[in-house]
Amino acid sequence: MPTRFSRYLHGALSLTGRLLLGLFVTWGVVVALLLGLGWRSGETLVGESSRTHLRYEVRLIADELAQQVDSRLSALERLAARLDEADSEGGGRDTLRRSDALLEWFDGLVVIDAEGRVVSDWPKLDRRVGLNIGDREYFQHVRAFKRPHVSEPFHGRASDVPLVMFMVPRLDESGAFRGLVGGIVKVHGGGLFNRLNRIRLGAQGGAVVVTSSGQVLYHSDDSLVLDTVPDPQDNPWVNLALYGWEGEALGTMFGGDMAYQAYRQIWPANWIVGVILPRSQVMAPLREWVSRLGWWALLVASLLIPVMGWLVWLALRPLYRLETQIDEVGRGLRSRVALTTRMQELQRVARTFNRVEVEREHAISRLQERQAFLDATLSSSPVGIFVTDRDGEVTYVNPALVELSGHDAEDHLPLTWRERIHVDDRQSVLDLWQYSLDSGDDFLQQYRFHRRDGEMLWFEVHARRVVSGDTHLGFVGTVKDITERREEEALRQWEAEHDPLTGLLNRRGLERRLEEALADWRKTGTPSVLLIFDLDRFKPINDLGGHALGDEMLCQVARALSRTVRRSDHTARQGGDEFAVLLPSCTFERAQDIAESLRETIRELQVVHGGRVFSVTLSLGVTCFERGDQRIESVMQRADAASYRAKRMGRDRVVMHGEA
């Protein structure tokens, strides 16, 4: 299966496949553009036609409903006039009974007095006469404005069904409010919207009537009656109509689908009538037409593909011959291509290929010569040289580096040289090497390296990135053995910081370590203590026994110091018979014990000359780092001052700085 898919993929990516694909895509783009333009033009025409149709329908419905509302209100006004005359004769209830003709328009008639109490109704309904509706908004509206009014939908207290009431006021001769006459219409099943039930615009279109407050009075879906209209963000056109707007628009329906909509106001009842035509219904014929046209286009394209394939094959036959000859040149079966064709483009390609082939042969010859010189140079170089790829993997080492590292050439893999780096230097070397790989900066580092035979050498490695144009090829580096130089530097540094007679630190070495301890104290609060002392009664040893005897005593003192203090402490001979001890990470109390131990140990040392025994004691001053210390001179001055106090107090004693 993968092999078959590879063949299909290879065919699709060939020039023939690409030409066929290009022709097919071009055909598809042209058809898609034509269909798209036809769709847009048809959509515009259908939309304008739908708006015109809706404008006509909504105007007819609105005019008819307005006429029905006016007719009903006029009939109620005439009824109110007859009731006033009947009341003067005492026959008001009989007047309602004689108005059966109005029941074609109303589901019930009521007479309400000035306080809002129902005094008469027809047809009679239990619990309706005597009912007080004075708290109803529609009653208060008529009493306040004394004009005919159509109420908002409400639930009848006697019938318990949704109702709308048409009302006209009853006024006395002075214009005072005497009550009203109302005609009741049921929202569900009332005769007012019978004609709207017969209006259908296609399968889903229809009319809707809402009040100015946003309640649905009529909808083809009875479950939506008495619901509120959608939020403004769902259908802004309905909400504009609630504020008095009239017109046509394209927006969402109650169910969320797009629809063409038209709205008109029914001012006598303060209602809005809308006619809705779903966009999907309007566009269905156009969509079907475009679909049929698209299938025809696909059928034509499928018939044209074999013809276009045959024409492409005829046009590309010279190219196939050129491919065959180029392959023969590559396998050495011919030296040049010789193509016979009338296609000037392929003739130019053949001439260009022959010229490039000649230049390639010359370039290969020059490259082989340069490679021979380069191999000879690298092999004869006394400096170790290595080459890596762009990922830092070693790809070549010259014989000098093989001999220097003690490894065979095949052992020079990345893991091999990483493992041979001294463990204390390995992480810093690898971090710097990774940084050079990422940034392209030179790699320059000195580190310790273990040869295969176990000998440790110091290497200085310098690697630089190789770039050809904008392409990063890898790194080339040199490796030098600097072991002898590092040993000489280490010896010079040791001699610069140590006393040649005793092997202890000299003053320079002590000051450097004291600087480091002071830095730790200021950074982390690590305590350290400094002891300074000189030898009591040392001058007679030099005067009577000579410098050799004095040097022997100094050496004994140095050995005693090294035995007594901790391995982490630093002992120093500052000059003559003056010594110092730096106790890092040591408390003041612990330092006093060490100082007393030193004093006892040194007092027991002896040298003999001419039958006489000589010994020395210590006048020892002790101080620790204090808050505010910025320079080591102040620390050393406190220790010197404590040592001088020890001498003045009788020698052979320890004085702690700060003691009374």
C-alpha positions, 0 to 999 in steps of 0.5 A: 500500500505505501508503494502504491501511494508513493507512485501516486504521489510521484505522478501527482508531483511530476510536470505532467501531473502539475500541468493537468492539475493546473488546467483543472484548477484553472477550470475550477477557478473560472467555474467558481467565479462564474457561479459566484458572480451568478450567485451574487447577482441572483441573490441581489435580484431575489432579495430586492424582489422579496423586499418588494413582495413583503412591502406589499403584503405588510401594507395590506395586512396593516391597512386591514387590521387598522380598519378592523380596529377602527370599525370595532372602536366605532361600534363600541362608541355607538353602543355606548351612546345607546347605553346612555339613552337606555340608562336614562330609561333604566334599560341598559342591560337590555341594550347589551342583549340586543347587541348580538351582532357585535359578537361577530367582532367580540367574544364578550361585551362589558359595561364598567362604572367609574370605579372600575366595577363590572355592572353588566356583561353579555354573554353572561359569565359567572363571576364577571359582574361585580368584578373590580378592575379599577387596578388594571392599567387599561382602565386607568388609561381610559379614565385618565385620557378619556379616549378609545383604547386597546389594551395590552394582553392580559389574563381575564380574572373571570375567564382565566384566558389571555384577552385583549379589550377594546374600550371607549369611555362613557362621559356625562354632559359635563365631560366627567368620566362615568365608566366605559364600554368594552369589547373583549377579544380572545388572543387564542382563537379570536376572530380578529386574526382569522385572516392572518391564519390563511397567510403563508409565504412559502412553507415557512413565511408568515405574519406576526403581530406584536404590541408596542410593549413587545408582547406577541399577539399573533404568530403562526406558532401558537407557542410563541403567542404572549412571548416577548420579542427577542433581545435587540442583539438577536433582532434589532429590526423588531426593536426598532419597529417597537419605537415606531420604525417602518420598513424592510430589512434582513435579520434573524427570526424568532428561531435565530434563522435569517429572514427577510422582514417588513414592519408597519405600524397599526396606530389605532391599537398601538400594534406592529404587524410584521411579515417574515420570509425565511432567507433559506426559502427565498434562496432555495431555487437559486441554490438548486440552479447553481447546484445543477450548473456546478454538476454540469461544469464538473461533468464537462471537466471530467470529459476534458481531462483525458483530452488535456492529458493526451495533449500534455503528453504530446507536448512533453515528449521532447522533455522526456527524451532530454531526461533520458540523455541527461541520465545517460550523461550522469552514468557516463554513457555519453558526454553531452546531450544532443536533442533534436526538437523544434522547441526553442526552450528545450534547445536552450536548456540542452545548450545550458546543460552542456555548458554547465557540464563542462564547467562542472568537470573543471570544478571537480578537477580543481576541487580534487587538487585542493582536497589533496593539498588540504589533506597533506596540510592537515596531516603534516600540521604539528598542531591538533586540528578537528572539524565538526558538523553544524550540530557540533559532532566531530567528523575529522581529527588530524594525526597530531590530535590523535597522538596528542590525546592518545586515542585512535582515530575511530575513538574520537566520538563526541561521548569519548572526548566528553568523558575524558574532560576532567570532572571539575572542568566538564560542565563549564566546557560543555556549557561554553561549547553549547553557547558557541553552537547556538550563537556562532561565537568562537569557542576558546577554553583551557581545561584538563584532559585525561589521555587514554593512558591516564596522564592528565594534560592541559589543553587550550582549544580554539574553535571557529564557525565555518560559513559559506555565504549564509550557510553554516557548515560547522566548526574547525578548531585547534588543540594545543598542549599547554601542560608545561606552561600551566605547571610553570604558572602554578609554580610561579603563583605558589612561589609568589604567595608562599614563604620559601623557608617554612612553606607557609603563606607569605604576606601576599598570600595571607592578604588574598585569602583575607580579602576572600574571607571578608567578601564572604562575611559581607555577602553571606555573614560567614564569620572568620577570625584572624590570629597575629603573633610574633615569637617572644625571646627569639632574638637571643637565638639568632644572636647566639646561635646564628641564623641557621639556629633561628631558621630551625626554630622558625621551621619548628614553629611552622610545623607546629602551626600546621599540626595544631590548626584545622585543615581549612585554616590558613597559616602564614609567616608575614616576615621575620618572627611574625606569624598569622593564622586565618580561621574561616567559618570560625566563631570567636569562642572557638578561636580562643580555644585554638589560640590557647592550644597554639600558645601551649604547643609553641611553648614546648618547642626547643632548639639546642646550641652550645649546650644551651636550650632555647625556647620561645613563647607567643604574644598572640592577638585575636580579632574577628570580622565586625560590622562595618569592616570594608578593608582588611587593613582595619582587621589586621590593625586590630589583631596587631594591636591585641598582639602588642597588648599581650607583649605589654601585659607580660608576653606568653598570653592570648589577648582577644580584641575587645576584652577589657 
